[in-house]
């Protein structure tokens, strides 16, 4: 697997921002999803979006592989990477679903909690439900926050993860949350990405406070200016952590990667603006089941690629195609990977 960014998109920030804002501008019809609401074990809910099969898909989706993509911080099925993976899954004849973490589907969840980077219990419940309802093999991809949680899940289950999934991938995940949290709170990152995330996270937290008065201090929340402060007021205490530092330490997947026994790919660009290269795992940090792919370029869930094989200029399908190639290598031989073009 090799990747080189277009010459006119130098640097991790440009590669990140282009992909998010412009990478799917040449996409034809947007993926169509069917929404399904699942009741959680604690009587809350999550919404799952299923890709509606187009007329060009000739196989039975119930026995084809099912690709599940866990979105990143404040993401959804309409995120650029989720739509790109949907297109690639469709081209292979795979079933495809995007489960939304609590509060990310456009409707605020009910419980006095939200979601967090290390919620492997939620990942476990979701994956086991997908496995129970789908006859074909299950593949899972986690983007950024979702990838850290997915890797954390695989490490917790160790060898029994293979009973649930055939293979997994984390994409641009902050596997060392402390290092990434520090990086996103500084300089350009603080002015750009932190503001973007807080712009949706703070209003949702305020709505959560309306649901559950006394849950936290409204004044303290309104004073936050970075993710460390937000997590200290909201994410950590609502999910059983002492404070932000405790949350970031205990939720990070990196210290647990040697326990992973299911085929796994950890993909991180070395120029990711808020996942420092120095924080990425090396060969000695992972088990033999984990493949590390750390290209020099790509940004944060960016990886724009020049036109090739019929794709338009600076499209964002290169990364999903490479990830799906990896996942396909670990499918049962009877599953196959039908390429469909039209």
C-alpha positions, -999 to +999 in steps of 0.1 A: +000+000+000+015+033-011+001+068-011+013+102-025-008+133-022-013+156-052+015+181-056-009+210-053-021+198-019+010+200+003+009+195+040-015+177+064-038+207+070-046+211+033-050+174+028-074+173+057-095+203+049-097+196+011-110+161+018-136+173+043-149+202+021-143+192-015-132+156-017-167+143-027-178+172-050-177+150-081-197+122-065-228+114-084-259+105-065-253+106-027-256+073-010-291+066+001-296+052+036-324+035+055-325+044+092-331+019+119-333+027+156-319+003+181-328+004+218-297+001+240-294-022+270-298+009+293-331+019+274-315+047+254-312+045+216-288+047+187-296+052+151-281+029+124-280+039+087-280+011+062-269+016+026-299+010+003-287-013-025-288+002-060-300-017-091-264-025-100-259-048-070-266-083-082-257-103-050-277-111-019-265-086+007-275-109+035-247-133+026-222-108+013-197-092+037-212-065+059-189-034+063-196-014+094-180+020+098-178+037+132-176+075+126-152+099+143-158+128+167-191+145+158-193+125+126-222+107+110-233+088+079-230+121+060-193+126+068-172+126+036-154+094+046-186+075+054-200+084+020-167+074+003-167+040+021-204+036+011-194+040-026-165+015-023-187-010-004-214-007-031-188-013-059-178-046-042-213-057-036-209-055+002-237-046+026-228-014+045-239+003+077-230+033+098-241+031+135-242+065+151-227+071+185-252+085+210-264+120+200-247+120+166-276+111+144-293+145+145-314+136+176-302+139+211-301+107+230-320+102+262-296+090+289-273+112+310-243+103+289-230+107+253-201+088+237-163+087+242-131+074+226-128+043+247-163+030+248-155-006+238-186-019+256-208+001+232-187-012+203-191-047+215-229-044+218-232-030+183-210-055+166-226-084+183-260-072+171-248-068+136-233-103+137-266-117+150-287-102+122-263-107+092-255-141+077-223-130+059-189-121+074-185-089+094-158-063+087-154-031+108-136+002+103-133+029+129-125+065+119-105+087+143-123+084+177-143+054+164-110+037+154-095+041+189-127+026+204-127-003+179-090-011+186-097-009+223-126-034+218-104-058+199-078-057+226-103-064+253-117-094+235-083-107+224-088-141+206-126-141+209-129-110+186-125-134+157-159-149+167-175-116+158-154-100+130-132-112+102-109-081+103-109-045+114-091-012+106-086+021+124-081+051+103-062+082+116-071+072+151-056+090+182-043+058+197-025+079+223-053+103+234-030+123+256-006+132+228-035+140+204-054+160+229-024+181+236-017+186+198-053+196+189-052+222+217-023+242+203-017+268+176-035+265+143-052+233+155-068+251+185-080+280+163-094+257+135-102+221+146-109+228+183-133+256+174-151+234+149-156+205+173-166+227+202-191+245+179-213+214+179-202+197+212-210+226+235-246+232+222-253+194+225-240+193+260-262+223+269-292+204+255-282+174+276-282+197+307-317+207+299-326+170+298-308+163+331-304+194+353-275+194+377-255+171+355-227+196+354-220+233+357-234+254+328-211+282+336-180+259+336-191+245+302-195+279+287-160+288+298-143+259+280-119+268+251-103+235+243-111+197+243-092+191+276-115+215+294-146+201+277-137+165+286-130+176+321-165+191+325-185+167+304-170+136+288-149+123+317-174+126+346-204+114+326-187+082+316-170+071+348-136+088+346-120+109+373-110+137+350-096+143+315-062+129+322-077+097+336-100+094+306-073+099+280-050+075+297-075+047+303-093+050+270-062+050+248-058+019+226-020+021+221-010+004+254-033-025+245-024-032+209-002-062+217-034-080+229-052-078+195-056-112+179-079-104+150-064-092+117-062-054+121-048-025+102-038+007+119-036+035+093-021+068+103-006+095+081+027+109+095+015+145+087-018+142+105-023+177+121-035+163+155-022+128+157+016+134+163+038+110+144+059+105+176+029+091+194+021+064+168+027+028+176+058+010+163+063-026+155+072-033+191+039-019+204+016-042+184+008-079+181+016-100+150-021-096+141-017-058+136-004-043+104+009-007+106+005+016+076+020+050+082+024+069+049+042+102+049+012+121+037-026+120+040-036+144+067-064+136+091-088+113+072-079+131+041-058+111+015-069+130-016-056+113-047-051+124-083-075+111-110-070+075-118-090+046-130-120+068-139-120+087-106-120+126-107-092+149-096-083+148-059-110+123-050-111+106-016-118+070-026-081+059-025-080+054+012-113+035+014-103+013-015-070+005+001-086-003+034-112-025+018-085-043-001-069-051+033-102-063+048-110-084+017-078-104+022-091-117+055-126-127+043-135-164+044-127-179+010-164-185+003-174-149+008-157-134-022-154-098-032-175-090-062-165-058-081-195-041-097-191-013-121-218+007-139 
